Amino acid sequence: MSGIAVSQPDVTLLLDLDGIIRRATLADGLPAEASETWIGQPWANTVAEEGSEKVASMLQDARTTGVCAYRMVYQRFPNGLELPVEYSTIMLGDNSGLIAIGKNQQTVADLQTRLIAAQQAREQDYWKLREVETRYRLLFETSSEVVLVVRADGLRIVEANLAALRLLSLAPGQDLISELPPTEQELFRVMLGRVRQQGRAPGIVVHLGVDRAAWTMRASLIANEAQDVFLLQLAPMAGAALLPAPTSALRGGRSDRNSLPIDDLMERVPDAFVVIDQTGVILRANPAFLDLVQMGAEGSVLGEKLGRWLSRPGADLAVLLSTVRRHRYVRLFATTLNGELSSEVEVEISAAGSSENQPRYVGLLIRDVSRRVLQGVNAVASAVPTISYGGNTLLAALGAMADDLGQTSLPTLIKQTVGLVEKHFIEAALERSDGNRTATAELLGLSRQSLYLKLNRYGLDGSGHAVSDNES
C-alpha cells in the first residue's frame, strides 16, 4: 500500500447499543486526556446541547439500517474546547455495539467563516459603489455645464446630460465629430490625441449648435476594461447669449432672440408641445406632454424616442417623420398616445421641420381629441336610426357589438365603435364627393395625408368608390 495516502479518523468512539462510550481513540493534535474522561458516559453528554438530538438520531439510524450517513456535531472536550466533528455511525456485527468515526471539520468551518466574511465585504463594497454611482449620476444630470461621455475609438456620444440635450441638441448615439465645423475637426482630434498621450491638454474653442455659438471644451480620458471614453466639459464663451438650439431651429435659424419668452410660452401652452431630432429623440417637452404620457418630470422623457408612446400601426413615429420629410409639414395627423400608466388617448398632431429638405429638428403640437371623438360617437348614436351602413343600419352594427359586453374590455369596445363610425362617415364623404379625395378631406376636416392613412386602415382604396386626387 506504499504510495497511497490513507486518511485517518480524528475521533473513534466504540459504543454499546445504548450509546455509552466504551473506548475512545483520538488522533494526534487532540487532547489525549479526553478519551479517559469520556469512558462510561453517554455519547450525547459529550457534545454541545444542540447536538444531542443528532446523536440520538445517528444511533437510531445505525441500529435500524446498520449505518448512518455523516452528520456534524460540536464535540466538547474536558478543557472547554469545542470542535466541529463530522461523524458516521456503523453497527457492528453480532449486536456487539456501534462504532462512531469522526473527522475534524475545524478547517472547513474556518474557510466557511472566511467565505461569509468575504461575501459580506463584497456586498458592502457593492453598495458603496452604487452610492458613488448615484452621486455621479446626480452630479452629471444637474450640472449646468454641458457634459458628454464619448467613445475614444469612434467619437460617438455614449452619455449626454440634460444641458447637452437642451442647449446643443446632443443626444446619445450621435457622432460628435460630424457636429463640429470641418475647420475645427482636426483641432479637436489633436486635443484628444494629446489627452490620450499626456493625460491632459489645453482647452479649445469650438462652435456647436444650430447658431454655431462659441464654447470652450476641456477633455479628460477615463480608462475602462471594456472601452476607453473621453469626458468632455463644455461651457459657453463669456458674453455668448444662449437659447436652446431646437427653438431657434424651428424659426429657421433667424437670430431675432430679443428676449422673447419662448421657453415660458412653451411651458404655458395648454396643448402638448415636443421638439425631436431627425431620429425621433425628444429634446424638449412641455408639461402638457408630460401629463399625456403620465411622466413626472421633463428629464424623464429627454433622450427617449417619441415612438415609445406612439404605437398605433400605420400612424406611428416612422410614418409621421416620413410624412414631414416628404411634405415639410403634417397637419391633423390622427394617432393614439399611450401613457406610462396604461392610459390611451386619441390625439391629433401637427408638425413641421426646421428646414425644407431633411429637417434636423421637428416641432410637434399634440392635441387631445378624446372628448371630441366621444361627442361624435354620442351624436351618431342619437342619429343612428336614419343612417344606413352597407345595407344594414348603423344602429344594428353598433347593437351587435353590445353582445361582446363582458367578453371584451371597455377600451377595446370604444375603439371598435369609433372605428366603425369613422369608417361609415369616410364612406359617406367619399360618396358625397364622388370619390374626390381632396373634397373628402375638406368635408371631414382632415389633411390629405391623414385621409390616406385612414383609407389604408379601413381598406377603402379598393372599394367600389371611384376615388381621385383632382383638386376640383
C-alpha positions in Angstrom: 0.0 0.0 0.0 3.0 2.2 -0.3 2.4 5.5 -2.1 -1.3 5.6 -1.1 -2.3 8.2 1.5 -4.9 6.9 3.9 -6.9 9.4 5.8 -7.1 8.5 9.4 -10.1 9.5 11.5 -9.6 12.2 14.1 -12.1 10.6 16.7 -13.0 7.0 17.0 -15.7 6.0 19.6 -16.6 2.4 20.4 -20.2 2.4 21.8 -22.6 -0.1 23.2 -26.1 -0.4 21.9 -27.3 2.3 24.3 -24.8 4.8 23.1 -22.4 4.5 26.1 -18.8 5.2 25.3 -16.6 2.1 26.0 -13.5 3.2 24.3 -12.2 6.4 22.6 -9.3 7.0 20.4 -8.1 10.5 19.3 -5.7 11.5 16.6 -2.5 13.4 17.2 -3.1 17.0 17.9 -6.3 16.5 20.0 -6.2 16.5 23.8 -5.4 12.8 24.7 -6.8 13.1 28.3 -10.3 13.5 26.8 -10.5 9.8 25.9 -10.2 8.7 29.6 -12.9 11.1 30.9 -15.4 10.0 28.3 -15.4 6.3 29.2 -18.7 5.2 30.7 -20.5 8.4 29.6 -23.4 8.6 27.1 -22.1 10.0 23.8 -24.9 12.6 23.9 -23.4 14.1 27.1 -20.0 14.8 25.4 -21.4 17.1 22.6 -22.9 20.5 22.7 -26.6 20.8 23.7 -27.9 21.3 20.2 -26.1 18.1 19.1 -27.8 15.7 21.5 -30.7 15.2 19.2 -28.4 14.5 16.3 -26.5 11.9 18.3 -29.8 10.1 19.2 -30.8 10.2 15.6 -27.5 8.7 14.4 -27.7 5.9 17.0 -31.3 5.1 16.0 -30.4 5.0 12.3 -27.4 2.8 12.8 -29.4 0.3 14.9 -32.1 0.2 12.3 -30.3 0.3 9.0 -26.7 -0.7 10.1 -25.1 2.6 9.1 -25.8 6.3 9.5 -24.7 8.9 7.0 -22.3 11.7 8.0 -23.7 14.3 10.4 -21.8 17.1 12.1 -21.9 17.9 15.8 -19.8 20.1 18.1 -17.7 17.7 20.2 -17.0 19.1 23.6 -13.6 18.3 25.3 -13.0 18.5 29.1 -10.7 21.5 28.7 -13.6 23.5 27.3 -12.5 23.2 23.6 -15.4 22.6 21.2 -14.6 21.3 17.7 -17.0 20.6 14.8 -16.7 16.9 14.1 -18.5 15.1 11.3 -19.4 11.5 12.4 -20.6 8.4 10.6 -22.0 5.7 12.9 -21.9 2.0 12.0 -23.5 -1.1 13.6 -21.0 -3.8 14.5 -21.8 -7.5 13.8 -23.4 -9.8 16.3 -25.0 -6.9 18.1 -21.7 -6.2 19.8 -22.2 -2.5 19.7 -21.6 0.5 17.4 -18.6 2.5 16.2 -18.6 6.3 15.5 -15.9 7.6 13.2 -15.4 11.4 13.2 -13.4 13.9 11.1 -12.4 17.3 12.5 -14.1 20.0 10.3 -12.5 23.0 12.0 -10.6 23.9 8.8 -13.7 23.7 6.8 -15.6 25.8 9.3 -12.8 28.4 9.3 -13.0 28.5 5.5 -16.8 28.9 5.6 -16.4 31.8 8.1 -13.9 33.5 5.9 -16.1 33.0 2.9 -19.1 34.6 4.6 -16.9 37.5 5.8 -15.7 37.9 2.2 -19.2 37.9 0.8 -20.3 40.5 3.4 -17.3 42.7 2.5 -18.1 42.3 -1.2 -21.7 43.3 -0.6 -20.7 46.3 1.4 -18.3 47.3 -1.5 -21.2 46.8 -3.9 -23.4 49.2 -2.0 -20.6 51.7 -1.7 -20.1 51.5 -5.4 -23.9 52.0 -6.0 -23.8 55.1 -3.7 -20.9 56.5 -5.7 -22.7 55.8 -9.0 -25.8 57.5 -7.7 -23.8 60.6 -6.7 -22.1 60.7 -10.0 -25.4 60.4 -11.8 -26.9 63.3 -9.8 -23.9 65.5 -10.5 -23.9 64.5 -14.2 -27.6 65.3 -14.7 -27.7 68.5 -12.6 -24.5 70.1 -13.9 -25.1 73.5 -15.5 -22.2 72.7 -17.9 -22.7 70.6 -21.0 -21.1 67.2 -20.2 -20.6 64.4 -22.7 -19.1 60.9 -22.5 -17.7 60.0 -25.9 -16.2 56.7 -27.0 -12.5 57.0 -27.6 -12.4 54.8 -30.7 -15.3 56.2 -32.7 -16.1 59.5 -31.0 -19.7 58.6 -30.7 -21.7 60.0 -27.8 -22.3 57.4 -25.1 -24.0 59.7 -22.5 -25.2 63.3 -22.5 -26.6 65.3 -19.6 -29.7 67.4 -19.8 -27.8 70.6 -20.6 -26.3 68.9 -23.7 -29.8 67.9 -24.8 -31.4 71.3 -24.2 -28.6 73.7 -25.3 -26.9 71.8 -28.1 -29.4 69.0 -29.0 -26.6 66.4 -28.5 -28.0 63.0 -27.6 -26.5 59.5 -27.1 -25.7 57.8 -30.4 -24.8 60.9 -32.3 -21.4 61.2 -34.0 -19.8 64.2 -32.2 -17.1 64.8 -34.9 -19.8 65.5 -37.5 -21.4 68.1 -35.3 -18.2 70.3 -35.4 -17.4 72.6 -38.3 -14.9 71.0 -40.7 -12.3 73.6 -39.9 -12.3 72.5 -36.2 -12.5 68.8 -36.5 -8.7 68.3 -36.8 -8.0 70.6 -33.8 -10.5 68.5 -31.8 -8.7 65.3 -32.8 -5.3 66.8 -31.9 -6.6 67.7 -28.4 -7.9 64.2 -27.8 -4.6 62.7 -29.0 -2.6 64.8 -26.5 -5.0 63.9 -23.7 -4.5 60.2 -24.5 -0.7 60.6 -24.5 -0.1 63.1 -21.7 -3.3 62.8 -19.6 -4.2 66.4 -20.1 -4.3 69.1 -22.8 -5.2 72.8 -23.0 -8.9 73.6 -23.7 -10.0 74.6 -27.2 -12.8 76.8 -28.5 -15.4 75.0 -30.7 -18.6 76.2 -32.4 -21.6 74.0 -31.9 -25.3 74.1 -32.2 -27.5 75.5 -35.0 -26.4 79.0 -34.2 -22.7 77.9 -34.1 -22.2 79.6 -30.7 -18.6 79.6 -29.2 -17.9 77.0 -26.5 -14.8 76.2 -24.5 -14.1 72.5 -24.4 -12.0 70.5 -21.9 -11.3 66.8 -22.1 -10.1 64.0 -19.9 -9.6 60.3 -20.5 -11.3 57.6 -18.5 -9.7 54.2 -18.9 -12.0 51.3 -18.8 -11.6 47.5 -19.3 -14.5 47.4 -21.8 -13.6 50.6 -23.7 -11.8 53.9 -23.1 -14.0 57.0 -23.1 -13.4 60.8 -23.1 -15.2 63.0 -20.6 -15.9 66.4 -22.3 -17.0 69.5 -20.5 -18.3 72.5 -22.4 -19.0 76.0 -21.2 -20.3 79.0 -23.2 -17.8 81.7 -24.0 -18.2 84.8 -21.9 -20.9 87.1 -23.3 -22.4 84.4 -25.6 -26.2 84.5 -25.4 -27.7 81.0 -25.4 -31.1 79.9 -26.5 -31.9 76.1 -26.8 -30.9 75.2 -30.3 -34.2 73.4 -31.2 -36.2 76.6 -30.5 -34.1 78.8 -32.8 -34.0 76.0 -35.4 -37.8 76.0 -35.6 -37.6 79.6 -36.5 -35.5 78.8 -39.5 -32.2 79.8 -37.8 -33.2 83.5 -37.7 -31.5 85.3 -34.8 -34.3 87.6 -33.5 -33.8 86.4 -29.9 -34.6 89.8 -28.4 -35.5 88.4 -25.0 -38.6 86.7 -26.4 -40.0 84.4 -23.6 -40.2 81.4 -25.8 -39.4 78.9 -23.1 -42.1 80.4 -20.8 -44.6 80.3 -23.6 -43.8 76.7 -24.3 -44.5 75.9 -20.7 -47.9 77.6 -20.8 -49.2 76.2 -24.0 -52.3 74.0 -23.0 -51.6 71.5 -25.8 -48.6 69.2 -25.7 -45.5 70.6 -27.5 -42.4 68.5 -28.2 -39.2 69.1 -30.1 -37.5 66.0 -31.6 -34.4 65.4 -33.7 -34.4 63.6 -37.1 -34.3 60.2 -35.4 -37.3 60.9 -33.1 -35.3 61.6 -29.9 -37.1 64.1 -27.6 -35.1 67.3 -27.0 -37.8 69.5 -25.4 -41.2 68.7 -23.9 -43.7 70.9 -22.1 -45.8 70.0 -19.0 -48.9 69.2 -21.2 -47.0 66.5 -22.9 -45.8 65.1 -19.6 -49.4 64.9 -18.5 -50.4 63.0 -21.6 -47.7 60.4 -21.3 -48.0 60.3 -17.5 -44.4 61.2 -16.6 -43.5 63.4 -13.7 -40.5 65.4 -15.0 -39.1 66.6 -18.3 -35.8 64.9 -17.5 -37.5 61.5 -17.6 -38.5 61.9 -21.3 -35.5 63.8 -22.7 -33.3 61.5 -24.7 -36.2 59.0 -25.2 -37.7 58.3 -28.6 -41.2 59.6 -29.1 -42.1 56.3 -30.7 -42.1 54.9 -27.1 -45.6 56.4 -26.7 -46.8 56.4 -30.4 -47.6 52.8 -31.4 -50.7 52.7 -33.5 -50.0 50.6 -36.6 -49.9 52.8 -39.7 -49.8 56.0 -37.6 -46.6 55.6 -35.6 -43.5 57.8 -35.4 -41.9 56.4 -38.5 -44.9 57.3 -40.6 -45.0 60.8 -39.1 -41.4 61.6 -39.7 -41.6 60.2 -43.3 -44.6 62.5 -44.0 -42.7 65.5 -42.6 -39.7 64.8 -44.8 -41.8 64.4 -47.8 -44.3 67.3 -47.4 -42.3 69.6 -45.0 -45.2 69.5 -42.5 -48.1 67.4 -41.4 -51.5 68.6 -40.1 -54.2 66.8 -38.1 -52.2 63.5 -38.0 -54.6 61.2 -36.1 -53.0 58.6 -33.8 -53.0 57.2 -30.3 -50.7 58.3 -27.4 -50.1 55.6 -24.8 -49.2 56.7 -21.2 -46.9 55.0 -18.8 -49.8 54.1 -16.6 -51.7 52.2 -19.4 -53.8 55.2 -20.5 -54.7 55.5 -24.1 -55.5 58.9 -25.6 -56.7 59.8 -29.1 -54.6 62.7 -30.4 -54.1 64.9 -33.5 -50.6 66.0 -34.3 -49.5 69.0 -36.3 -45.7 69.0 -37.1 -43.2 71.0 -39.0 -39.5 70.6 -39.8 -36.7 73.1 -39.2 -35.8 73.2 -42.9 -37.2 72.5 -46.3 -35.0 69.4 -47.0 -34.1 66.7 -44.5 -35.1 68.7 -41.4 -32.7 68.3 -38.5 -35.4 69.1 -35.9 -39.2 68.7 -35.8 -41.6 70.5 -33.7 -44.9 68.8 -32.8 -48.1 70.2 -31.4 -50.2 67.3 -29.9 -53.8 67.8 -29.1 -56.0 65.5 -27.1 -59.2 64.9 -29.1 -60.7 62.1 -27.0 -63.6 64.3 -25.8 -64.3 65.3 -29.4 -64.3 61.7 -30.6 -66.6 60.7 -27.7 -69.0 63.6 -28.5 -69.1 62.4 -32.1 -70.0 58.9 -31.1 -72.8 60.2 -28.9 -74.1 62.4 -31.8 -74.0 59.4 -34.1 -75.8 57.2 -31.6 -78.6 59.7 -31.4 -79.0 59.9 -35.1 -78.4 56.2 -35.8 -82.0 55.2 -36.9 -81.7 57.4 -40.1 -78.2 56.3 -41.1 -77.7 53.2 -43.3 -74.4 51.3 -43.4 -73.7 48.7 -46.1 -77.3 47.7 -46.5 -77.9 47.5 -42.7 -78.4 50.3 -40.2 -75.5 51.6 -38.3 -77.7 51.0 -35.2 -77.8 47.3 -36.0 -74.0 47.2 -36.4 -73.5 49.0 -33.1 -76.1 46.8 -31.4 -74.2 43.7 -32.5 -71.1 45.0 -30.7 -73.1 45.2 -27.5 -73.2 41.4 -27.5 -69.5 41.5 -26.8 -70.0 43.3 -23.5 -68.4 41.2 -20.7 -66.2 39.4 -23.2 -64.3 42.4 -24.5 -62.8 45.3 -22.4 -64.5 48.7 -22.4 -61.5 50.5 -24.1 -61.5 47.9 -26.8 -65.2 48.3 -27.4 -64.9 52.0 -27.6 -62.0 51.8 -30.1 -64.0 49.4 -32.2 -67.1 51.6 -32.1 -65.1 54.7 -33.0 -63.5 52.8 -35.9 -67.0 51.6 -37.1 -68.4 55.2 -37.1 -65.3 56.7 -38.6 -65.3 54.2 -41.5 -69.0 55.0 -42.1 -68.5 58.7 -42.4 -65.5 58.4 -44.6 -67.6 56.2 -47.0 -70.4 58.7 -46.8 -68.0 61.6 -47.6 -66.4 59.7 -50.5 -69.9 59.1 -51.9 -70.9 62.7 -51.5 -67.7 64.0 -53.2 -67.9 61.4 -55.9 -64.6 59.8 -54.8 -62.6 63.1 -54.9 -60.1 62.7 -52.0 -59.3 66.4 -51.7 -63.0 67.3 -51.3 -63.4 64.3 -49.0 -60.6 65.5 -46.7 -62.3 69.0 -46.6 -65.7 67.6 -45.7 -64.1 65.5 -42.9 -61.8 68.3 -41.6 -58.7 66.1 -42.3 -55.4 66.7 -44.0 -55.0 64.6 -47.2 -52.2 62.7 -45.5 -54.5 61.7 -42.6 -57.2 60.7 -45.1 -54.8 58.5 -47.0 -53.8 56.7 -43.8 -57.5 56.1 -42.8 -58.3 54.8 -46.3 -55.5 52.3 -46.0 -56.5 51.4 -42.4 -60.1 50.6 -43.4 -59.3 49.0 -46.8 -61.2 51.6 -48.7 -58.6 52.1 -51.5 -60.0 49.0 -53.3 -63.7 49.7 -52.6 -66.3 50.5 -55.1 -65.8 54.3 -54.7 -64.1 56.0 -57.6 -61.5 57.9 -55.7 -59.4 60.6 -57.4 -56.8 63.3 -56.4 -58.3 66.0 -58.5 -58.4 69.4 -56.8 -61.7 70.4 -58.4 
